[in-house]
Amino acid sequence: MRYSYGGDEHIFVEVDESMSLEAFFKALFITNAVRDKAIDGVTEICPANASFQIKFDPDRIAPEDMLAELKKLEAAAESAPSVIETRIIEMPVYYNDPWTHETLMRFRDRHQDPNATDLEYAARINGKASAQEFIDAHSGAPWFVSMVGFVAGLPFLYQMVDRPRQLEVPKYLRPRTDTPKLTVGYGGCFTAVYSVRGAGGYQMFGITPMPIYDPKSEHDYISDDTMCLFRPGDIVKFRAIDRATYDTTVAEVEAGRFTPKMAPVTFSLDEFNADIDAYNRKLEGVLNGK
Amino acid sequence: MASDMQGAIEVKAPGLATTVQDMGRPGYYHLGIPLSGAMDRLSLVAANLLVGNDAGAAGLEAVFMGPELTFHADTVVAVCGADLPPKVDGAAMPIWESFPVKAGQTLSFDYLRKGARAYIAVAGGIDVPVVLGSRSTYPLGGLGGHEGRVLRGGDRLKLGQGDGKAGRSLPEALRRGPTGDPVELRVLPGLYWHRLTEAAGKRFFADTWKVAPEADRIGYRFRGGQPLEYVPREQPFGAGSDPSNIVDACYPYGSIQVPGGTEPIVLHRDAVSGGGYMMVGTVISADMDLIGQLQPHTPVRFVETDMKGALDARHERASVIEKIRAHLA
């Protein structure tokens, strides 16, 4: 692992230059251990995809002491079992929806392939025969929330498949000035769900009717303690829905009757690696109460 | 002294982007909710102490242009930070000094003379709801402050109970702000510094940069220096194809990212919490307040320091706050 001070108040730790579930798990393990240890002077504990960051108050803990604490935990992480208690959440997605389509058409001049949609482009460069085949891959296997951030409540998700099956798409050549709220986007090897409307550089594939950030405390399924649905380590399964289901779900959300399908689950990285497809089927069974 | 605390302040004109801010909202950065709070914390502390508030009470942050506020209660006000001259019913008032405002009077401001952000503290503090532990406004997330947004004409703000005294002031020596031409911002190199070529690293510190018009609470952009070059490498899986890309990671407050190698951005109190651009280092905590007072086009140099330099500067800044407390005790 590579340690660096971020000024006098942060320590930044790169677990690996490349993205992998192993690197993510190590970051999650160490950040959980920092939280459990309740080290005086620690003010923010931020796991990320293949790295993590600790913010501390150097008036309460000297930078070199903070660094020493983290290095002690690195040794423990090497031998730790890669098992976490987490939850699996279903997110309905209306792929190829009219709103992201309207937006992507406005920004065609900033895209690698102005004559195709983002989905058609992503399908082509990932060797898929059609946009539908790409959607099937995107919604076929579950995803890990490997980081929450950029803006409030925005999850970065990494798909739980082996490296050859990872979908990879570049970001827009120049960022857009607009992205609809709740757009399901894609950049590098990550899906991101835009929690608020705003600028963005990820390819746009669809939209979810399910709010994930709740600053006005309008949705019962989002905790008032954080106002954000997702936390690092959550597992997400996308489910492709059509316009009618999208409209029905939006109406349910607005009436305060919507709760996403979710279930607690234990995840073991070793068991997952032993048989990825069988393990993912098991996770989906947990989600569907089987 | 209060006659109408419920709507004690009526916003007649909002200014450019006036927000309610305190010392911020720690503990939610891992969810993408930034610290927020006054960009120039020392100036808000000073204004609060001048009107008899706790150092961390909520005040107003006005950028470049002041608001116009009609008061419906007798109170005491202080304005610190930028030289944005206050007026009460048209009569000039000093900055870095508390003055009375009576029910029915209007506080307005002249044109900005120096700095960028003025902090307006009112005895008792601005009483908006505490959200996730703070009254600070985070406009991008629609969170905190007054209805999660910048102030608008017609807004009414409540005040807490206060007992400030007018006529208290701070001497010149305790009015901290950016000095020098160019302004020097001290930087601890690190994070992905090793990705820069040696020549690019030297130029980054040697060049004079200018604050770009894109400078706000999220971050300050700089331009005018030479483009940075990177040590060649095969981009790691998941990082993206541009040499300035990394696997998306968390961004420290004050960290300096250089998308595409051309224009450094220093993240500030409303930072985006993470993303896929490499960072070359971090502005030290003591100099973050100073960035909040930089106008567009201000010449700036980044000056290399080490951890000892960063901690010495941090203690020096803390000692100014101690002197302000002692002076007003």
Boltz contact constraints between the chains, C-beta under 6 A:
constraints:
  - contact:
      token1: [A, 4]
      token2: [B, 190]
      max_distance: 6.0
  - contact:
      token1: [A, 4]
      token2: [B, 191]
      max_distance: 6.0
  - contact:
      token1: [A, 5]
      token2: [B, 190]
      max_distance: 6.0
  - contact:
      token1: [A, 6]
      token2: [B, 191]
      max_distance: 6.0
  - contact:
      token1: [A, 6]
      token2: [B, 252]
      max_distance: 6.0
  - contact:
      token1: [A, 6]
      token2: [B, 255]
      max_distance: 6.0
  - contact:
      token1: [A, 6]
      token2: [B, 282]
      max_distance: 6.0
  - contact:
      token1: [A, 7]
      token2: [B, 188]
      max_distance: 6.0
  - contact:
      token1: [A, 7]
      token2: [B, 254]
      max_distance: 6.0
  - contact:
      token1: [A, 7]
      token2: [B, 282]
      max_distance: 6.0
  - contact:
      token1: [A, 7]
      token2: [B, 284]
      max_distance: 6.0
  - contact:
      token1: [A, 8]
      token2: [B, 284]
      max_distance: 6.0
  - contact:
      token1: [A, 8]
      token2: [B, 285]
      max_distance: 6.0
  - contact:
      token1: [A, 8]
      token2: [B, 310]
      max_distance: 6.0
  - contact:
      token1: [A, 8]
      token2: [B, 311]
      max_distance: 6.0
  - contact:
      token1: [A, 8]
      token2: [B, 314]
      max_distance: 6.0
  - contact:
      token1: [A, 9]
      token2: [B, 285]
      max_distance: 6.0
  - contact:
      token1: [A, 10]
      token2: [B, 252]
      max_distance: 6.0
  - contact:
      token1: [A, 12]
      token2: [B, 191]
      max_distance: 6.0
  - contact:
      token1: [A, 17]
      token2: [B, 236]
      max_distance: 6.0
  - contact:
      token1: [A, 18]
      token2: [B, 236]
      max_distance: 6.0
  - contact:
      token1: [A, 18]
      token2: [B, 237]
      max_distance: 6.0
  - contact:
      token1: [A, 19]
      token2: [B, 237]
      max_distance: 6.0
  - contact:
      token1: [A, 19]
      token2: [B, 238]
      max_distance: 6.0
  - contact:
      token1: [A, 19]
      token2: [B, 247]
      max_distance: 6.0
  - contact:
      token1: [A, 43]
      token2: [B, 26]
      max_distance: 6.0
  - contact:
      token1: [A, 44]
      token2: [B, 29]
      max_distance: 6.0
  - contact:
      token1: [A, 46]
      token2: [B, 29]
      max_distance: 6.0
  - contact:
      token1: [A, 46]
      token2: [B, 30]
      max_distance: 6.0
  - contact:
      token1: [A, 46]
      token2: [B, 250]
      max_distance: 6.0
  - contact:
      token1: [A, 48]
      token2: [B, 249]
      max_distance: 6.0
  - contact:
      token1: [A, 48]
      token2: [B, 250]
      max_distance: 6.0
  - contact:
      token1: [A, 48]
      token2: [B, 274]
      max_distance: 6.0
  - contact:
      token1: [A, 49]
      token2: [B, 247]
      max_distance: 6.0
  - contact:
      token1: [A, 49]
      token2: [B, 248]
      max_distance: 6.0
  - contact:
      token1: [A, 50]
      token2: [B, 247]
      max_distance: 6.0
  - contact:
      token1: [A, 51]
      token2: [B, 249]
      max_distance: 6.0
  - contact:
      token1: [A, 53]
      token2: [B, 250]
      max_distance: 6.0
  - contact:
      token1: [A, 63]
      token2: [B, 307]
      max_distance: 6.0
  - contact:
      token1: [A, 148]
      token2: [B, 31]
      max_distance: 6.0
  - contact:
      token1: [A, 148]
      token2: [B, 32]
      max_distance: 6.0
  - contact:
      token1: [A, 149]
      token2: [B, 32]
      max_distance: 6.0
  - contact:
      token1: [A, 149]
      token2: [B, 273]
      max_distance: 6.0
  - contact:
      token1: [A, 149]
      token2: [B, 274]
      max_distance: 6.0
  - contact:
      token1: [A, 150]
      token2: [B, 32]
      max_distance: 6.0
  - contact:
      token1: [A, 150]
      token2: [B, 272]
      max_distance: 6.0
  - contact:
      token1: [A, 150]
      token2: [B, 274]
      max_distance: 6.0
  - contact:
      token1: [A, 150]
      token2: [B, 275]
      max_distance: 6.0
  - contact:
      token1: [A, 151]
      token2: [B, 32]
      max_distance: 6.0
  - contact:
      token1: [A, 151]
      token2: [B, 140]
      max_distance: 6.0
  - contact:
      token1: [A, 152]
      token2: [B, 32]
      max_distance: 6.0
  - contact:
      token1: [A, 152]
      token2: [B, 33]
      max_distance: 6.0
  - contact:
      token1: [A, 152]
      token2: [B, 141]
      max_distance: 6.0
  - contact:
      token1: [A, 153]
      token2: [B, 32]
      max_distance: 6.0
  - contact:
      token1: [A, 154]
      token2: [B, 32]
      max_distance: 6.0
  - contact:
      token1: [A, 156]
      token2: [B, 248]
      max_distance: 6.0
  - contact:
      token1: [A, 170]
      token2: [B, 241]
      max_distance: 6.0
  - contact:
      token1: [A, 188]
      token2: [B, 238]
      max_distance: 6.0
  - contact:
      token1: [A, 188]
      token2: [B, 240]
      max_distance: 6.0
  - contact:
      token1: [A, 189]
      token2: [B, 238]
      max_distance: 6.0
  - contact:
      token1: [A, 215]
      token2: [B, 141]
      max_distance: 6.0
  - contact:
      token1: [A, 215]
      token2: [B, 142]
      max_distance: 6.0
  - contact:
      token1: [A, 215]
      token2: [B, 143]
      max_distance: 6.0
  - contact:
      token1: [A, 215]
      token2: [B, 148]
      max_distance: 6.0
  - contact:
      token1: [A, 226]
      token2: [B, 31]
      max_distance: 6.0
  - contact:
      token1: [A, 228]
      token2: [B, 31]
      max_distance: 6.0
